Amino acid sequence: MQTYYSDLLVIGAGLAGERVAVEAAQEGFDVICLSIVPARRSHSSAAQGGMQAALGNCAKGEGDNVDVHFGDTVRGSDWGCDQEVARLFADAAPIEMRRLAHWGVPWNRVVPGKSFYFKGGEKFEKEEKEEKRGLITARSFGGTAKWRTCYTSDGTGHAVMCTMDNRCAELGIDVFDRKEAISLIHDGDKCTGAVVRCLRTGELEVFLSKATAICTGGFGRIYKATTNAVICDGGGHIIAHDTGVVPIGNPEAIQFHPTGIVPTDILVTEGCRGDGGTLLDVNEERFMNIYEPEKAELASRDVVSRWMTHHMRQGKGVKSAYGEHLWLDIRHLGDKHISTKLREVDEICHHFLNVDPRKQLIPVRPTQHYTMAGVRTNKDGAVYGLKGLFSAGEAACWDMHGFNRLGGNSLAETVVAGGIIGTKIVEFLKGYETDFKTSLVAEAVRKQQDRIEKLRSGANGKENVYRVREEMQDALMEGCFVFRNDAGLKKCIDTLQGTLEKARNVGLVSDGLGANHELAAALKIEGQVKLGLCIAKAALERTESRGSHNREDYTARDDKNWLNRTLAYWREGADMPELQYEDATPCYEIPPGDRGYGGGSIIEADKAEIEAKMIKK
């Protein structure tokens, strides 16, 4: 069996993974990255709109600074984030954007002179200053006080991903594609690598390392309607959770994006609305300005998704063969703007909808988009429960997003957190030695070989993995989507408990040999259903509405009882997750208050408790 050794093993070669790898390699450590697909096809490449950083270069960003960005992030999280982490992020983001420019990212730049922009469909004039010529410019995104989203047209993820992959090549980092980690190697105390399945041959391989980082992105594919690529299926979360000692943080915190196109649910960027696009109903009338007069289409994503769903419930949705939807209108932005700054949206509309967005409306609806939930880490990126294990990016609950993340903050988080956590991994490696126990490695490999053999032989049963997956997805769509309630969540849990039993009895129709997709799906299905149960159980227990977690039967944000973070463990042999809770943040720069959008009542926390945790400046 092939065995590889390195100082750092990074599972996932998207932006977060490669940024972590770059930081370690620059310090002379030997790094290996694993990826299911070629690195430049990672889901990071699909990100369109941009990265938030308080540069304050453009006219509508004047006066921006890291404190304003920090405040927007905390309010966007609905006071669910770790404010220490949000501060680390906001302070480092401008530095990271300039570093990316130095490495080769072709950011859109400030062009001096008068120009026009749209807000709510109306045309306004702005004037860029001569002294700002050539600096990184920005566009508007939801939930922000200033224009701060740095972008490269609407292909930001692709541009940054190519640049980062080039940087990895410069540093000689080994990036192995078509490799999928199916188990961590650990002794219950420390992690020493992973058992990996080669997706070309089907053979198992061993990757041993002093430190391991999980950077595999989100798990949106456990939902049926999602903007996520097929590779975003929770692989990294599953292998961490399967240890029994690593918790998933805030599993109930799932983000729904307002503008997935119908019927494919492919994302059209928030940049459409940031650049002046509007949402229209069946009568082709605007409605977000009625619900949110201040922010309108550029309220935070949780708020816009809720109002869209509410508006359709009021009978204002457009009926179609693929379900109800609303319209996104960018026709008034004009050909030049769409052809230059919204090129990917233009291509998506043409290729997947046969729609010309210059002349026609785009059918959109809320769809699963992002997981604020993730492998729980501390502020250094160290995973709870296992020494030597780290996580960064969407795979992690670091936790700068709380219960809702602002558009542009997650793409920025990949590189900002990647840099910060990469630095902490370097510090860890400089003072750390370990030994690799051959008996532990052999046992980890044997366990995975037995799993695969049982699936191939049908020893577990004959349940069809694709039918089981569909049952899981349907249950989550019905019970754990934009709106949630007691009856729906209990029904979802009941269904998923039955689905879990079926997942444990999956067998293969194929022989499971070689590069076999059915086997890959079967190896993950039990872990995926467990993630689904974590979402539903945590959502049932959290009797409040906060950010993306919206309870129709508990409409208030309850800071008195729920200003905390959920930790979901799955102990060996258990049939349900074990939920624990910890404080949302160790300290406050901004005490809990009204977000300024979204409405809703607030049950206030004990003022003395908040005051005791306030940072004195």
C-alpha positions as CSV (number, residue, x, y, z in Angstrom):
1,M,0.0,0.0,0.0
2,Q,1.3,3.4,-1.0
3,T,2.2,5.6,2.0
4,Y,3.1,9.3,1.9
5,Y,4.7,11.4,4.7
6,S,4.6,15.2,5.1
7,D,4.7,17.9,7.8
8,L,1.3,19.1,6.8
9,L,-1.5,17.3,5.1
10,V,-4.2,19.6,3.7
11,I,-7.5,17.8,2.8
12,G,-9.1,20.1,0.2
13,A,-7.3,22.2,-2.4
14,G,-9.7,25.2,-2.7
15,L,-8.7,28.7,-1.7
16,A,-8.7,28.0,2.1
17,G,-6.7,24.8,1.7
18,E,-4.1,26.2,-0.7
19,R,-3.7,29.4,1.4
20,V,-3.0,27.3,4.5
21,A,-0.5,25.3,2.4
22,V,1.2,28.4,1.1
23,E,1.8,29.7,4.6
24,A,3.4,26.5,5.7
25,A,5.5,26.0,2.6
26,Q,6.9,29.5,2.8
27,E,8.3,28.5,6.1
28,G,10.0,25.5,4.7
29,F,7.6,22.8,5.7
30,D,6.8,19.9,3.4
31,V,3.1,20.1,2.5
32,I,0.7,17.8,0.6
33,C,-2.7,18.9,-0.6
34,L,-5.5,16.4,-1.5
35,S,-8.3,17.3,-3.8
36,I,-11.3,15.3,-5.3
37,V,-10.9,17.4,-8.5
38,P,-8.1,19.3,-10.1
39,A,-7.4,22.2,-7.8
40,R,-8.6,24.9,-10.2
41,R,-12.0,23.1,-10.4
42,S,-12.5,23.5,-6.7
43,H,-15.8,25.1,-5.7
44,S,-13.9,28.3,-4.8
45,S,-13.7,28.9,-8.5
46,A,-17.5,29.2,-8.7
47,A,-17.6,32.2,-6.4
48,Q,-18.6,35.2,-8.5
49,G,-19.2,38.5,-6.6
50,G,-16.1,39.3,-4.6
51,M,-14.2,39.6,-1.3
52,Q,-15.0,42.1,1.4
53,A,-12.1,44.2,2.7
54,A,-12.2,47.8,4.1
55,L,-9.9,49.5,1.6
56,G,-12.1,52.6,1.2
57,N,-10.8,53.4,-2.3
58,C,-13.9,53.9,-4.4
59,A,-16.3,56.9,-4.0
60,K,-19.0,54.9,-2.3
61,G,-16.5,53.3,0.0
62,E,-15.1,56.6,1.2
63,G,-14.7,56.6,5.0
64,D,-14.7,52.8,5.3
65,N,-12.4,51.2,7.8
66,V,-11.9,47.9,9.6
67,D,-14.2,49.0,12.5
68,V,-17.1,49.6,10.1
69,H,-16.4,46.2,8.5
70,F,-16.3,44.5,11.9
71,G,-19.6,46.1,12.9
72,D,-21.3,45.0,9.7
73,T,-20.0,41.4,10.2
74,V,-21.3,41.3,13.8
75,R,-24.7,42.6,12.9
76,G,-24.8,40.3,9.8
77,S,-24.2,37.4,12.1
78,D,-27.2,38.5,14.3
79,W,-24.8,38.6,17.2
80,G,-24.1,34.9,16.8
81,C,-20.4,35.2,15.8
82,D,-17.2,35.1,17.9
83,Q,-16.3,38.8,18.0
84,E,-12.6,38.0,18.6
85,V,-12.6,36.1,15.3
86,A,-14.6,38.7,13.5
87,R,-12.0,41.3,14.6
88,L,-9.1,39.2,13.4
89,F,-10.8,38.8,10.1
90,A,-11.7,42.5,9.5
91,D,-8.3,43.7,10.5
92,A,-6.4,41.3,8.2
93,A,-8.7,41.5,5.1
94,P,-7.2,44.7,3.6
95,I,-3.7,43.3,4.0
96,E,-4.7,40.0,2.3
97,M,-6.3,41.8,-0.7
98,R,-3.2,43.7,-1.4
99,R,-1.1,40.5,-1.0
100,L,-3.3,38.8,-3.6
101,A,-2.7,41.8,-5.9
102,H,1.0,41.3,-5.4
103,W,0.7,37.6,-6.3
104,G,-1.2,38.5,-9.5
105,V,-5.0,38.8,-8.9
106,P,-6.3,41.2,-11.6
107,W,-8.6,43.2,-9.3
108,N,-11.0,45.7,-11.0
109,R,-9.5,49.2,-10.4
110,V,-10.7,52.7,-9.7
111,V,-11.1,54.7,-12.9
112,P,-11.3,58.5,-12.1
113,G,-14.2,60.6,-13.5
114,K,-17.9,60.7,-13.4
115,S,-19.9,57.5,-13.7
116,F,-23.3,56.1,-13.0
117,Y,-24.6,53.4,-10.8
118,F,-28.1,52.0,-10.0
119,K,-29.8,51.6,-6.7
120,G,-33.2,50.0,-6.5
121,G,-33.5,50.4,-10.3
122,E,-32.9,54.2,-10.1
123,K,-29.8,55.8,-11.8
124,F,-27.4,57.9,-9.7
125,E,-24.1,59.6,-10.4
126,K,-20.8,59.2,-8.6
127,E,-17.3,60.7,-9.1
128,E,-14.1,58.8,-8.5
129,K,-11.1,60.9,-7.5
130,E,-7.9,61.2,-9.5
131,E,-5.7,60.4,-6.5
132,K,-7.4,57.0,-6.3
133,R,-6.6,56.0,-9.9
134,G,-5.6,52.4,-10.2
135,L,-6.4,51.3,-6.7
136,I,-8.5,48.3,-6.0
137,T,-12.2,49.3,-6.4
138,A,-15.3,47.7,-4.8
139,R,-19.0,47.1,-5.4
140,S,-22.0,47.1,-3.0
141,F,-23.1,43.9,-1.3
142,G,-26.0,43.2,1.2
143,G,-25.8,44.2,4.8
144,T,-22.9,46.6,4.4
145,A,-22.6,50.3,5.3
146,K,-20.0,50.9,2.5
147,W,-19.0,49.5,-0.8
148,R,-16.1,47.2,0.1
149,T,-16.5,44.1,-2.0
150,C,-13.3,43.8,-4.1
151,Y,-14.0,41.9,-7.4
152,T,-12.7,40.8,-10.8
153,S,-15.9,41.3,-12.8
154,D,-18.1,38.4,-11.6
155,G,-15.4,35.8,-11.8
156,T,-13.5,36.6,-8.5
157,G,-13.2,33.0,-7.2
158,H,-11.8,31.8,-10.5
159,A,-9.2,34.6,-10.7
160,V,-8.1,34.2,-7.1
161,M,-8.1,30.4,-7.4
162,C,-5.8,30.4,-10.4
163,T,-3.5,32.9,-8.7
164,M,-3.3,30.8,-5.6
165,D,-2.7,27.6,-7.5
166,N,0.2,29.3,-9.3
167,R,1.6,30.3,-5.9
168,C,1.5,26.7,-4.8
169,A,3.3,25.6,-7.9
170,E,6.0,28.3,-7.3
171,L,6.6,26.9,-3.8
172,G,6.7,23.2,-5.0
173,I,3.6,22.1,-3.0
174,D,2.4,18.7,-4.1
175,V,-1.3,18.8,-5.0
176,F,-2.7,15.3,-5.5
177,D,-6.1,15.4,-7.3
178,R,-8.6,12.6,-7.6
179,K,-7.9,11.7,-4.0
180,E,-10.7,11.5,-1.3
181,A,-10.0,11.1,2.4
182,I,-12.4,8.6,3.8
183,S,-11.1,8.4,7.4
184,L,-8.8,10.2,9.8
185,I,-6.0,8.3,11.5
186,H,-6.2,9.1,15.2
187,D,-6.0,7.5,18.6
188,G,-8.8,9.6,20.2
189,D,-6.3,12.2,21.3
190,K,-4.2,13.2,18.3
191,C,-4.6,13.0,14.6
192,T,-1.7,11.7,12.4
193,G,-3.1,11.7,8.9
194,A,-5.8,10.1,6.8
195,V,-6.8,7.0,4.9
196,V,-7.4,8.1,1.3
197,R,-9.2,6.5,-1.6
198,C,-7.7,7.0,-5.1
199,L,-10.6,8.0,-7.4
200,R,-8.6,6.8,-10.4
201,T,-8.0,3.3,-9.3
202,G,-10.2,2.7,-6.2
203,E,-7.1,1.7,-4.2
204,L,-6.6,2.8,-0.6
205,E,-3.5,4.9,0.3
206,V,-2.1,6.3,3.6
207,F,-1.1,9.9,4.1
208,L,0.8,10.5,7.4
209,S,1.5,13.9,8.7
210,K,2.4,15.9,11.9
211,A,-0.5,18.2,11.3
212,T,-3.7,17.8,9.2
213,A,-6.0,20.5,8.0
214,I,-9.6,19.9,6.8
215,C,-10.5,22.5,4.1
216,T,-13.1,20.7,2.1
217,G,-15.8,23.4,1.8
218,G,-19.5,23.1,2.7
219,F,-22.0,20.3,2.7
220,G,-24.8,21.9,0.7
221,R,-25.4,18.7,-1.4
222,I,-27.3,17.1,1.5
223,Y,-30.1,19.5,0.3
224,K,-31.8,18.9,-3.0
225,A,-32.0,22.6,-4.0
226,T,-28.5,24.1,-3.6
227,T,-26.0,26.3,-5.4
228,N,-23.2,23.9,-4.4
229,A,-21.2,21.7,-6.8
230,V,-21.5,17.9,-6.5
231,I,-18.2,17.8,-4.6
232,C,-19.6,19.8,-1.7
233,D,-21.0,16.8,0.0
234,G,-19.6,17.0,3.5
235,G,-16.7,14.6,3.1
236,G,-14.4,16.6,5.5
237,H,-17.1,17.1,8.1
238,I,-18.0,13.4,8.0
239,I,-14.5,12.1,8.7
240,A,-14.0,14.6,11.6
241,H,-17.5,13.9,13.1
242,D,-17.0,10.1,12.8
243,T,-14.2,10.3,15.3
244,G,-16.8,10.8,18.1
245,V,-14.7,13.5,19.7
246,V,-15.0,16.4,17.2
247,P,-18.2,18.5,17.2
248,I,-20.0,20.2,14.4
249,G,-20.5,23.9,15.4
250,N,-23.9,25.5,14.9
251,P,-25.3,22.8,12.6
252,E,-28.7,24.6,12.5
253,A,-27.0,27.7,10.8
254,I,-27.6,27.0,7.1
255,Q,-27.7,29.9,4.7
256,F,-30.2,30.2,1.9
257,H,-29.2,32.5,-1.0
258,P,-32.0,34.7,-2.5
259,T,-31.0,34.2,-6.2
260,G,-30.6,30.6,-7.3
261,I,-31.9,30.3,-10.9
262,V,-34.9,28.1,-11.6
263,P,-34.8,25.2,-12.2
264,T,-31.1,24.4,-11.8
265,D,-30.5,26.4,-8.6
266,I,-27.2,27.7,-10.0
267,L,-26.2,30.9,-8.3
268,V,-26.4,34.3,-9.9
269,T,-24.2,36.6,-7.8
270,E,-25.4,39.1,-5.2
271,G,-23.3,41.5,-7.3
272,C,-26.4,41.7,-9.6
273,R,-28.3,43.3,-6.8
274,G,-25.3,45.2,-5.6
275,D,-24.9,46.7,-9.0
276,G,-28.5,47.8,-9.0
277,G,-30.6,44.8,-9.9
278,T,-34.1,44.5,-8.4
279,L,-36.4,41.7,-7.4
280,L,-39.9,41.6,-9.0
281,D,-43.0,39.5,-8.3
282,V,-45.6,38.0,-10.6
283,N,-46.9,41.4,-11.5
284,E,-43.4,42.6,-12.3
285,E,-43.5,45.0,-9.3
286,R,-40.7,45.6,-6.8
287,F,-41.5,44.4,-3.2
288,M,-38.3,44.4,-1.2
289,N,-38.5,48.2,-0.8
290,I,-41.8,47.7,0.9
291,Y,-40.5,45.2,3.4
292,E,-37.1,46.8,3.9
293,P,-37.3,50.5,3.1
294,E,-33.7,51.2,4.1
295,K,-31.8,48.2,2.6
296,A,-34.4,46.9,0.1
297,E,-32.7,44.2,-2.1
298,L,-29.5,44.7,-0.2
299,A,-30.6,43.6,3.2
300,S,-28.6,40.5,4.4
301,R,-29.2,37.2,2.7
302,D,-31.3,35.7,5.5
303,V,-33.6,38.6,5.5
304,V,-34.1,38.8,1.7
305,S,-34.7,35.0,1.5
306,R,-37.3,35.2,4.2
307,W,-39.2,38.1,2.5
308,M,-39.1,36.4,-0.9
309,T,-40.5,33.2,0.6
310,H,-43.1,35.3,2.5
311,H,-44.1,37.2,-0.7
312,M,-44.6,33.9,-2.6
313,R,-46.7,32.7,0.3
314,Q,-48.9,35.8,-0.2
315,G,-49.7,34.6,-3.7
316,K,-47.2,36.9,-5.5
317,G,-45.0,34.1,-6.9
318,V,-44.7,33.1,-10.5
319,K,-46.1,29.7,-11.2
320,S,-43.9,27.3,-13.3
321,A,-43.5,23.7,-14.0
322,Y,-40.5,23.7,-11.6
323,G,-42.3,25.4,-8.7
324,E,-42.9,29.0,-7.7
325,H,-40.2,31.7,-8.3
326,L,-39.7,35.4,-8.5
327,W,-37.9,37.6,-11.0
328,L,-34.5,39.3,-10.9
329,D,-34.3,42.3,-13.2
330,I,-30.9,43.6,-14.4
331,R,-32.1,44.8,-17.8
332,H,-31.6,48.5,-16.9
333,L,-27.9,47.9,-16.1
334,G,-27.3,47.8,-19.9
335,D,-25.2,45.8,-22.3
336,K,-21.8,47.3,-21.4
337,H,-22.2,46.6,-17.7
338,I,-23.6,43.1,-18.2
339,S,-20.9,42.2,-20.8
340,T,-18.0,43.4,-18.6
341,K,-18.9,43.2,-14.9
342,L,-21.5,40.4,-15.0
343,R,-20.1,38.1,-17.7
344,E,-20.6,34.8,-15.8
345,V,-24.2,35.7,-15.1
346,D,-24.7,36.5,-18.8
347,E,-23.3,33.1,-19.7
348,I,-25.3,31.2,-17.1
349,C,-28.5,32.8,-18.2
350,H,-27.8,32.0,-21.9
351,H,-26.6,28.4,-21.4
352,F,-28.9,27.2,-18.6
353,L,-32.1,29.3,-19.2
354,N,-31.9,30.5,-22.8
355,V,-32.5,34.0,-21.4
356,D,-30.8,37.2,-22.4
357,P,-30.6,39.3,-19.2
358,R,-30.4,42.5,-21.2
359,K,-33.9,42.0,-22.4
360,Q,-35.5,39.3,-20.2
361,L,-36.1,38.7,-16.5
362,I,-34.2,36.0,-14.7
363,P,-36.3,33.4,-12.7
364,V,-34.9,33.1,-9.2
365,R,-35.8,31.6,-5.8
366,P,-34.1,31.1,-2.4
367,T,-31.9,28.0,-2.3
368,Q,-29.4,26.5,0.0
369,H,-26.0,28.1,-0.5
370,Y,-23.6,28.1,2.5
371,T,-22.9,26.3,5.8
372,M,-22.1,28.6,8.7
373,A,-22.1,25.2,10.4
374,G,-18.7,23.4,10.4
375,V,-16.0,21.5,12.1
376,R,-15.6,23.5,15.4
377,T,-12.3,25.2,15.9
378,N,-10.8,27.8,18.2
379,K,-9.6,31.2,17.0
380,D,-6.3,29.5,15.9
381,G,-8.1,27.1,13.7
382,A,-7.3,24.1,16.0
383,V,-10.2,21.6,15.9
384,Y,-11.9,20.7,19.2
385,G,-11.1,17.2,20.4
386,L,-8.0,16.1,18.4
387,K,-4.5,17.5,18.7
388,G,-2.8,18.1,15.3
389,L,-6.1,18.6,13.5
390,F,-7.0,22.0,12.1
391,S,-9.7,23.4,9.8
392,A,-10.3,26.5,7.7
393,G,-12.8,28.0,5.2
394,E,-16.4,26.9,4.9
395,A,-15.5,23.5,6.3
396,A,-14.8,25.1,9.7
397,C,-16.9,26.8,12.3
398,W,-14.2,29.4,13.1
399,D,-16.8,31.3,13.9
400,M,-16.9,34.7,12.2
401,H,-20.3,34.2,10.6
402,G,-22.5,33.3,13.5
403,F,-26.0,32.6,12.2
404,N,-25.7,34.5,8.9
405,R,-22.7,35.4,6.8
406,L,-22.5,38.5,4.7
407,G,-21.9,38.1,1.0
408,G,-18.3,38.6,0.1
409,N,-17.2,37.7,3.7
410,S,-16.8,33.9,3.0
411,L,-14.7,34.2,-0.1
412,A,-12.5,36.7,1.8
413,E,-12.5,34.3,4.8
414,T,-10.9,31.5,2.7
415,V,-7.7,33.5,2.2
416,V,-7.8,35.6,5.4
417,A,-8.4,32.6,7.7
418,G,-6.1,30.5,5.5
419,G,-3.3,33.0,6.2
420,I,-4.0,33.3,9.9
421,I,-4.6,29.6,10.6
422,G,-1.6,28.7,8.3
423,T,0.6,30.9,10.6
424,K,-0.7,29.1,13.7
425,I,-0.1,25.7,12.1
426,V,3.5,26.8,11.4
427,E,3.9,27.8,15.1
428,F,2.5,24.3,16.0
429,L,4.8,22.5,13.6
430,K,7.9,24.3,14.9
431,G,7.5,23.0,18.3
432,Y,5.9,19.6,17.6
433,E,7.1,16.1,17.0
434,T,5.1,12.9,16.8
435,D,5.4,9.2,16.1
436,F,3.4,7.2,13.7
437,K,2.2,3.9,15.2
438,T,2.1,1.2,12.5
439,S,-0.6,-0.7,14.5
440,L,-2.9,2.4,14.5
441,V,-2.4,2.9,10.8
442,A,-3.0,-0.8,10.0
443,E,-6.2,-0.8,12.1
444,A,-7.5,2.4,10.4
445,V,-6.9,0.9,6.9
446,R,-8.4,-2.5,7.9
447,K,-11.6,-0.7,9.1
448,Q,-12.0,1.1,5.8
449,Q,-11.3,-2.1,3.8
450,D,-14.0,-3.9,5.8
451,R,-16.5,-1.1,5.1
452,I,-15.8,-1.3,1.4
453,E,-16.0,-5.1,1.3
454,K,-19.3,-5.1,3.1
455,L,-20.8,-2.6,0.6
456,R,-19.5,-4.7,-2.3
457,S,-20.8,-8.0,-1.0
458,G,-24.1,-6.7,0.1
459,A,-23.5,-7.9,3.7
460,N,-25.1,-4.7,5.1
461,G,-28.3,-4.9,3.0
462,K,-29.6,-3.9,-0.4
463,E,-30.8,-0.3,0.1
464,N,-30.1,1.9,-2.9
465,V,-27.8,4.8,-2.0
466,Y,-29.4,7.2,-4.4
467,R,-32.9,6.6,-3.1
468,V,-31.7,7.0,0.5
469,R,-30.0,10.2,-0.4
470,E,-33.1,11.6,-2.1
471,E,-35.2,10.7,1.0
472,M,-32.7,12.7,3.2
473,Q,-32.8,15.6,0.8
474,D,-36.6,15.7,0.7
475,A,-36.8,15.6,4.5
476,L,-34.5,18.6,4.9
477,M,-36.1,20.6,2.1
478,E,-39.5,20.1,3.8
479,G,-38.5,20.6,7.5
480,C,-35.3,22.5,7.6
481,F,-35.5,25.2,4.9
482,V,-36.0,29.0,5.1
483,F,-38.8,28.7,7.7
484,R,-38.9,26.1,10.5
485,N,-41.4,25.1,13.1
486,D,-41.9,22.5,15.8
487,A,-44.1,20.1,13.8
488,G,-42.0,20.3,10.7
489,L,-38.8,19.7,12.6
490,K,-40.1,16.7,14.5
491,K,-41.4,15.2,11.3
492,C,-38.0,15.8,9.7
493,I,-36.2,14.1,12.6
494,D,-38.6,11.1,12.5
495,T,-38.0,10.7,8.8
496,L,-34.3,11.0,9.1
497,Q,-34.0,8.4,11.8
498,G,-35.7,6.0,9.5
499,T,-33.3,7.2,6.7
500,L,-30.3,6.6,8.9
501,E,-31.3,3.0,9.4
502,K,-31.6,2.6,5.6
503,A,-28.2,4.3,5.2
504,R,-26.6,1.7,7.4
505,N,-28.1,-1.0,5.1
506,V,-27.0,0.3,1.8
507,G,-25.6,-2.2,-0.8
508,L,-24.2,-1.7,-4.3
509,V,-25.8,-2.4,-7.6
510,S,-22.4,-2.2,-9.3
511,D,-19.3,-4.2,-8.4
512,G,-17.7,-1.2,-6.6
513,L,-14.4,-1.7,-8.3
514,G,-12.1,1.0,-9.7
515,A,-13.3,4.6,-10.1
516,N,-16.8,3.8,-8.9
517,H,-19.1,6.7,-8.1
518,E,-21.7,4.5,-6.4
519,L,-19.2,3.3,-3.9
520,A,-18.1,6.9,-3.2
521,A,-21.7,7.9,-2.5
522,A,-22.3,4.8,-0.3
523,L,-19.2,5.5,1.9
524,K,-20.6,9.0,2.7
525,I,-24.3,8.4,3.0
526,E,-24.5,7.5,6.7
527,G,-22.4,10.5,7.6
528,Q,-24.6,12.8,5.5
529,V,-27.8,11.6,7.2
530,K,-26.1,12.2,10.5
531,L,-25.3,15.8,9.5
532,G,-28.9,16.2,8.5
533,L,-30.0,14.9,11.9
534,C,-27.6,17.4,13.6
535,I,-29.3,20.3,11.6
536,A,-32.8,19.2,12.5
537,K,-32.2,18.4,16.1
538,A,-30.3,21.6,16.8
539,A,-32.9,23.6,15.0
540,L,-35.7,22.0,17.1
541,E,-33.9,22.7,20.4
542,R,-33.1,26.4,19.5
543,T,-36.4,28.0,20.4
544,E,-35.7,31.4,18.9
545,S,-35.1,33.1,15.5
546,R,-31.6,34.3,14.8
547,G,-30.2,35.0,11.3
548,S,-30.8,32.1,8.9
549,H,-32.4,30.0,11.7
550,N,-36.0,31.2,11.5
551,R,-38.7,29.6,13.8
552,E,-42.2,30.5,12.8
553,D,-43.3,29.5,16.3
554,Y,-40.5,31.4,18.1
555,T,-40.2,34.6,16.2
556,A,-38.1,36.6,18.7
557,R,-34.3,36.6,18.9
558,D,-33.8,35.4,22.4
559,D,-30.5,36.8,23.7
560,K,-31.5,35.9,27.3
561,N,-31.4,32.2,26.6
562,W,-29.8,31.6,23.3
563,L,-26.7,33.9,22.9
564,N,-24.6,30.8,22.5
565,R,-23.2,28.3,20.0
566,T,-24.4,24.7,19.5
567,L,-21.9,21.9,19.5
568,A,-23.2,18.6,18.0
569,Y,-21.2,15.4,18.8
570,W,-22.0,12.0,17.5
571,R,-20.8,9.4,19.9
572,E,-19.9,5.8,18.8
573,G,-23.0,3.7,18.6
574,A,-25.4,6.6,19.0
575,D,-28.6,7.1,17.0
576,M,-28.9,10.8,17.7
577,P,-26.5,13.7,18.1
578,E,-25.5,14.9,21.6
579,L,-25.9,18.6,21.8
580,Q,-23.8,20.9,24.1
581,Y,-23.6,24.7,24.2
582,E,-20.9,27.3,24.7
583,D,-20.8,31.1,24.8
584,A,-21.1,32.7,21.3
585,T,-18.1,34.9,22.1
586,P,-15.7,35.3,25.0
587,C,-15.9,39.1,24.8
588,Y,-18.0,41.9,23.2
589,E,-16.8,45.0,21.4
590,I,-20.4,45.6,20.3
591,P,-23.2,44.6,22.7
592,P,-26.2,42.8,21.3
593,G,-28.7,45.1,19.7
594,D,-30.9,45.7,16.7
595,R,-29.4,44.9,13.3
596,G,-31.1,47.9,11.6
597,Y,-32.9,45.6,9.1
598,G,-34.9,42.4,9.2
599,G,-37.4,43.5,11.9
600,G,-38.4,41.1,14.7
601,S,-38.5,41.5,18.4
602,I,-35.6,40.8,20.8
603,I,-35.6,39.2,24.2
604,E,-32.7,41.1,25.8
605,A,-29.8,39.4,27.6
606,D,-28.9,40.2,31.2
607,K,-27.2,43.6,31.0
608,A,-24.8,42.8,33.8
609,E,-23.6,39.7,32.1
610,I,-23.0,41.5,28.8
611,E,-21.3,44.4,30.6
612,A,-18.9,42.0,32.3
613,K,-17.7,40.7,28.9
614,M,-17.4,44.1,27.2
615,I,-13.9,45.1,26.1
616,K,-12.9,48.3,27.8
617,K,-11.3,50.8,25.3
